[in-house]
């Protein structure tokens, strides 16, 4: 088990170095700190939720509700349960050679909350609007990559975050489907 841990740790550090230092260039140095920021994405989220609520019909309103619920649950599970349990130190604190492009956040590194939340969002949107799956997952990919590039997460933090976010979204969608089926059955019995 310790050999596997050592191998994964070596892979993580090598991949981190290749992305954080190896991909360095002035354009990415300017773009990635913006892409990794909630402030950059907030207008897209507000406009997207507004469109779902006002123009998406019943389907859009359900999607908006699932987005808010899923991202809320994913964020709470990550920050209140998983991160405190794992307690992994961020690369910007642990590695002396990190190229830090934003201030090093406080708190644990594993998993990346940004990756969890973006994957949860991408999964909900993919389930509701499959045709645009590549847009949703491209955004999740860029945000995840940005977290490594700016020096605040290891690649495994991001990969695990994507998996956790997608899993939470799929589980909540299954609960929604089961609940809807239960409600339909109850209504039929009443009539």
C-alpha positions as CSV (number, residue, x, y, z in Angstrom):
1,X,0.0,0.0,0.0
2,X,2.8,2.4,0.8
3,X,4.4,1.7,-2.6
4,X,1.1,2.6,-4.3
5,X,0.9,5.8,-2.2
6,X,4.5,6.7,-3.1
7,X,3.8,6.1,-6.8
8,X,0.7,8.2,-6.8
9,X,2.4,11.0,-4.8
10,X,5.3,11.0,-7.3
11,X,2.9,11.1,-10.2
12,X,0.9,13.9,-8.6
13,X,4.0,16.0,-8.0
14,X,5.4,15.5,-11.5
15,X,2.1,16.3,-13.1
16,X,1.7,19.3,-10.8
17,X,5.2,20.6,-11.9
18,X,4.4,20.1,-15.6
19,X,1.2,22.1,-15.3
20,X,2.2,24.7,-12.7
21,X,5.6,25.4,-14.0
22,X,6.0,23.7,-17.4
23,X,3.0,25.4,-19.0
24,X,3.9,28.9,-17.8
25,X,3.5,31.6,-20.4
26,X,2.3,35.3,-20.1
27,X,-1.1,34.6,-21.7
28,X,-2.0,31.8,-19.2
29,X,-0.5,33.8,-16.4
30,X,-3.0,36.5,-17.1
31,X,-6.1,34.2,-18.0
32,X,-5.9,31.5,-15.4
33,X,-6.1,33.7,-12.2
34,X,-9.4,35.1,-13.7
35,X,-10.8,31.7,-14.8
36,X,-10.1,30.3,-11.3
37,X,-12.1,33.1,-9.6
38,X,-15.8,32.8,-8.7
39,X,-16.1,36.5,-9.6
40,X,-15.3,35.7,-13.2
41,X,-18.0,33.0,-13.4
42,X,-20.7,34.7,-11.3
43,X,-22.2,36.6,-14.3
44,X,-22.5,33.4,-16.3
45,X,-24.2,31.7,-13.4
46,X,-26.6,34.5,-12.8
47,X,-27.5,34.8,-16.5
48,X,-27.8,31.0,-16.9
49,X,-30.0,30.6,-13.8
50,X,-32.1,33.6,-15.0
51,X,-32.5,32.0,-18.4
52,X,-33.5,28.7,-16.9
53,X,-36.1,30.3,-14.6
54,X,-37.6,32.8,-17.1
55,X,-37.2,31.1,-20.5
56,X,-36.6,27.4,-19.8
57,X,-40.2,26.5,-18.9
58,X,-41.0,23.8,-16.4
59,X,-37.9,21.8,-17.5
60,X,-35.6,24.8,-17.0
61,X,-37.1,25.6,-13.5
62,X,-36.5,22.0,-12.4
63,X,-33.0,22.2,-13.8
64,X,-32.3,25.5,-12.0
65,X,-33.6,24.0,-8.7
66,X,-31.4,20.9,-9.2
67,X,-28.4,23.1,-9.9
68,X,-28.8,25.1,-6.7
69,X,-29.5,22.0,-4.6
70,X,-26.7,19.9,-6.1
71,X,-24.0,22.6,-6.0
72,X,-25.1,23.5,-2.4
73,X,-24.9,19.9,-1.3
74,X,-21.6,19.3,-3.1
75,X,-20.0,22.4,-1.6
76,X,-21.1,21.5,1.9
77,X,-20.0,17.9,1.6
78,X,-16.6,19.0,0.3
79,X,-15.9,21.8,2.7
80,X,-17.5,20.5,5.9
81,X,-16.9,16.8,5.6
82,X,-14.3,15.6,3.1
83,X,-11.6,18.3,3.4
84,X,-11.5,18.2,7.2
85,X,-11.4,14.4,7.2
86,X,-8.5,14.2,4.7
87,X,-6.6,17.3,5.8
88,X,-4.2,17.4,2.8
89,X,-1.8,20.3,2.8
90,X,-2.0,22.5,-0.3
91,X,0.9,22.5,-2.8
92,X,1.4,26.2,-2.3
93,X,2.2,25.4,1.3
94,X,4.0,22.1,0.9
95,X,6.2,22.6,-2.2
96,X,9.0,25.1,-2.2
97,X,9.1,25.3,-6.0
98,X,5.5,26.2,-6.6
99,X,4.7,29.1,-8.9
100,X,1.9,30.8,-7.0
101,X,-0.3,33.0,-9.1
102,X,-3.0,33.8,-6.6
103,X,-2.8,34.1,-2.8
104,X,-2.5,30.6,-1.2
105,X,-6.0,29.8,0.3
106,X,-6.2,28.6,3.9
107,X,-7.6,25.2,4.6
108,X,-7.1,21.7,3.2
109,X,-6.4,20.9,-0.5
110,X,-8.3,17.6,-1.1
111,X,-10.6,17.6,-3.0
112,X,-10.8,20.9,-5.0
113,X,-14.1,22.5,-4.1
114,X,-14.0,24.3,-7.5
115,X,-13.7,21.0,-9.3
116,X,-16.4,19.4,-7.2
117,X,-18.8,22.2,-7.8
118,X,-18.1,22.6,-11.5
119,X,-18.5,18.8,-12.1
120,X,-21.7,18.8,-10.1
121,X,-23.0,21.7,-12.2
122,X,-21.8,20.1,-15.5
123,X,-23.5,16.8,-14.6
124,X,-26.8,18.5,-13.8
125,X,-26.7,20.5,-17.0
126,X,-25.7,17.5,-19.0
127,X,-28.6,15.5,-17.7
128,X,-31.0,18.3,-18.6
129,X,-29.4,19.6,-21.8
130,X,-27.3,16.8,-23.3
131,X,-26.7,18.5,-26.6
132,X,-24.5,21.1,-24.8
133,X,-22.5,18.6,-22.7
134,X,-19.2,19.7,-24.2
135,X,-19.8,23.3,-23.1
136,X,-20.5,22.3,-19.5
137,X,-17.6,19.9,-19.2
138,X,-15.2,22.3,-21.0
139,X,-15.9,24.8,-18.3
140,X,-15.3,22.2,-15.6
141,X,-12.0,21.2,-17.3
142,X,-10.7,24.7,-17.6
143,X,-11.5,25.5,-14.0
144,X,-9.9,22.3,-12.8
145,X,-6.8,22.9,-14.8
146,X,-6.7,26.5,-13.6
147,X,-6.5,25.3,-9.9
148,X,-3.3,23.4,-10.6
149,X,-1.9,26.1,-12.9
150,X,-2.3,28.8,-10.2
151,X,-0.6,26.6,-7.7
152,X,-3.3,25.8,-5.1
153,X,-4.2,22.2,-5.9
154,X,-2.6,19.0,-6.9
155,X,-4.0,17.2,-10.0
156,X,-5.4,14.4,-7.9
157,X,-7.4,17.1,-5.9
158,X,-9.0,18.1,-9.2
159,X,-9.5,14.6,-10.6
160,X,-11.1,13.4,-7.3
161,X,-13.2,16.6,-7.2
162,X,-14.6,15.9,-10.7
163,X,-15.5,12.4,-9.6
164,X,-17.1,13.5,-6.3
165,X,-19.1,16.3,-8.0
166,X,-20.4,14.0,-10.7
167,X,-21.3,11.3,-8.2
168,X,-23.2,13.7,-5.9
169,X,-25.1,15.1,-8.9
170,X,-26.0,11.6,-10.1
171,X,-27.1,10.5,-6.6
172,X,-29.3,13.6,-6.2
173,X,-30.8,13.0,-9.7
174,X,-31.7,9.4,-8.7
175,X,-33.3,10.7,-5.5
176,X,-35.3,13.3,-7.6
177,X,-36.5,10.6,-10.0
178,X,-37.5,8.2,-7.1
179,X,-39.3,11.0,-5.3
180,X,-41.2,12.1,-8.5
181,X,-42.2,8.4,-9.1
182,X,-43.4,8.1,-5.5
183,X,-45.4,11.3,-5.8
184,X,-47.0,10.2,-9.1
185,X,-48.0,6.9,-7.5
186,X,-49.5,8.6,-4.5
187,X,-51.5,11.0,-6.7
188,X,-52.9,8.1,-8.7
189,X,-54.1,6.4,-5.5
190,X,-55.9,9.5,-4.4
191,X,-57.8,9.8,-7.7
